[in-house]
């Protein structure tokens, strides 16, 4: 399982809780079931729990220390929050042992343990988010407003006579796909160019023309692009994959406005951008790029 898998971090959190709670839990069970060595199990439980607590704190200090760079002011707050969450999680071994040996009913003991595990899971989740903000990689989309002059200067192949121009440029590894959509009052036209680069040095190029696009879907995409706001995601990892990416340019000749969206890392982040990309893929059926599945899958 790769770190980019959506199930990786939840499984890692549960595994961490089990690893750090299992030995104190076993010693607590033995304390309750073998009265002859109760004192020994009590001392062993306290010592092991304390050592595990120190180990967790030591890991936190180590990982914070190895990060290079001088954090700016906002990052200081994230580091402080991450440290507080780690201190709360470090109480897991001690709390597990003492909740197990409590002189209460089994039902209450299980309730205390369950609460302790739930709190630990959420503190680990909070610590992960804060650490990503302080030290992680930032994945963000971009939105740029352009004038029509800038648009036609940058994209001279666009249709000046249409009401709306929607230009889409998709990439996924060795696959590229360009779509030029022109919206008129009575019709919608589509010109596409699909390119696949092979390792043998050969390029496979397909192009097509269509004028039967569904107006409702095109209008829906235009609305989504018009109102799209940039998204920012944070992650502690960065892989070497070339993730599907997309660039969308929307020019409205009647309103004399143009918008350019940069949508990278579509398969790993940015759910709103993924939604737009999927709708465009549904519209442009001969695209061989799936914007929601990259090399991580």
N, C-alpha and C positions, 0 to 999 in steps of 0.2 A: 504493500500500500504506500503510495507516494504522499509526501507532506501536503500536496495540493488537493488531496482527496477531501471532500467535505466531512467524511467520517473519521479522518485521521486524528484531529485534535480532541473530539469527544472521547474516542477510545483511549487516547493517551492520558486524558484526565482521569478516566475511570481506573486505568491501569496504575497510575501514580497513587491514587487513593488506596487501592488494594495493597500495593507494595508497602506503603508506609504505615498502613493500619493492621496488616495481617499478623505480624509478629507480636505487637502489644495485645492484639485480640486473642491470639492463641495462649499467651502467658496469662491473660485474665481468665480464660476458660479453665486452664490448669489450676489456677489459684482457687477457683470455685469448686473444682471436682476432686482435687487431691489435697485434703486437709493436712496430711502428714508433712508436706513440703510447702505449706502455704507461705511461710515467711520467706523462703528462698525465691518462690515465684514472685512475691511482692517486690523484693529487692531487685530481682532481674527485670521485672516489668518497668520499675521506675528508671533503672539505669538504661535499658534499651530505648525506652520512650524519650529520655533526655538526649541520648546519643543521636537518635533519628531526628529529633527537633533541631539539634545543632547542625546535623548534616544538611537538612533542608535550608537552614539559614546560610550555611556556608556555600551551598550551590547558588543561592540567590546573589550573595555578595560577589561570587566568582563571575557569574554571567554579566552582572552589571559592570564589573570592573574591566572585563575584556573588551567592552565596546569602546571603540576609538572615537575621537572627535570631542569637541567641546559643546555640550548640549546648550541650546538657547534657552531663554527664560521659560517658555511654555513647557519644554521638555522636563524641566526640573519638577514640575507638578506631577507629570506622569511617572517619573522615577520614584517620587515620594509615595504616590498611590500604589505603585507596584510593590514597593517595600512593605507597606502596611498590609497589603493582601497576602504577601508571602509570610509575614509574621503570623497572620491569622491562620493560614494553612499549616504552619509549622506546629500549631497546637494539636493537630490531628492525632499523632501517635500518643501523646499524653492523655488527651480526652478519650481516645478509644480504650486505653487500658483502664482508666478510672471509671468510665461508664460501665465497663464489663464487670468490674468487681464490686459495684455499688450494691448495698444491701437493700435492694428493692425487688419488685416483682419482675419476672422475665419480660413482661409486656412493656413495662416502663423502661427497662434497660434497652430493649430493642428500639423503643421510641427515641431515647437519647442518642443511640448510635446512628439511627437513620437521620436524625436532625444534624448530627455532626458531619455525616457524609455529604448531605445536601449542601450544608454551609460550605464545606470544603470544595465541592464542585463549583459553586458559584464564585468563591474567592479565587479559585484557579482561573476561571473564565475571565473575571475582572482583571486579574494579574496579566493574563495573556493580552487583553485589549490594551491595557496601559503600557505594557512592554512594547507592543507593536507601534503604538503612537510615539514612544520615546526613542526606540532604536530601529524600528522596522522599515520596510520599503513602502513607499507611497505609490499607489496606482490610481491615477486620476484621468478623467476625460476632460476634453477642452471644448469650449464654445467661443467662437469669434464672430463678431458682427462685422460685415463688410459693406462697402458701397457697391452699387452696380458697376461702376467704372472699374473698381478693383476686381470684381468678379469676372468680368469679360476680359480683362487684361490677363488674369491668371488662367482663365478657361476659355480661350478664344473659340473652341469647338462647340460651345453651348449655343442653343437656338435662341437668337435674339427676337424672333417673331412670336414666340410662345408667351402665354400668360405667366407660367411658372416653369422653371428649370429645376429638376432634381437630379443631381449627379452623385453617383455612388461608386466608391472605389474600395473593393474588398481584397484582402490578402490573407493567405494561410500557407506558410512555408513556400513551396514552389508553385503555388497557384495564385493567379490574379484574376480579378473579375471587375470589369468596368461597365456601368449601366448609365445611360443617358436618357432620362425620362422628360418628355416635353408635354406639358399640360395646356391644351387649348380649350376654348369654350365648348366645342362640339366633339372633341376627340382627345385621346392621349396616345402618344407614340413612345416606343421604347427601342433603343439601339443598344446592343450589348457586345462586348468583346471579352472572350474568356481565353486565358492563356495558362498553359501548364508547361513548366520547365522540367525537362527530363535530365537525368544525370549524364546521359550520353551526349549532351549538348544540343539536343533537338527540342524545338518548341512546338507545342500543339496549340493552334489558335483556332477558335471558333467564333463566329459572329452571327448575329441575327437581327431581324427587324420585326416589330410587332406593333399593331395599332388597336388591339382588343383588350387592353388592360382594364380590370374592374375599377371603376371610378371611386367606389366607396372605400376600397382598400388603399388606393393612392391618396385619397383625401385624408384618411386616417393616419397614414404615414406622414403626410405633410403637417398635420396638426401635432403629431408626436415630436417631430423634428423642431417645429416652431417653438414649442413650449418646453423643450428639453433643457434641463439644468445640469451642469457638471456634477459628476459623482466622484467621491474620494473613498478609497478603501485602503486599509493598512494590513500588511502581512509580515511575518517574521522571516519568510523564506523568499527566495528568488530562484526559479529554475532556468534551464538553458533552452527551453522550448520557444519556438517561434509561434506565439499564440495568434489565433485569428484576430484581425484588426479591420477597422472600417473607417473610411472618411466620407462624410456626407456633406454636400453643399446644396443649399436651397436658395434659389433666387426668385423673388417675386417681382416681375417687371412692372406690374400695376402699382405696387406699393413702393417700388424703388428701394427694396431692402434685400439683403443677402445674409445668410447664416452659414458658417462652416463648423462642423462638428468633427472632432478627432476622438475615435472610440477604440482604444487599444485594449488588449487582454480581455477579449470578449468572453472566452470560455472560463475564465477564472474569477472575474469581478464584474461589477457594474450591471445589475439586473435590468435597469431601465434601458440601458444601451443594448443589452442582449435582446430585449423585447422588440426594439426598433429593428435590429438586424434580422431577427427571425421573420418579422413581417415583410421586410424587403426581400428576404430569401423566398418567402411564399409567393411574392409578386413576380420575382425574376426566377422562373422555374428552371431555367437551363444553367443556373449557377451550380458549380461543383464544389462549392465551399459551404461547410456547415459552420456558422459563426458561433455555435454553442459547444462545439467539440474540437478541441485542439490535441496536441500531442500528449497532454497529461492523461487523456482518456485511453 
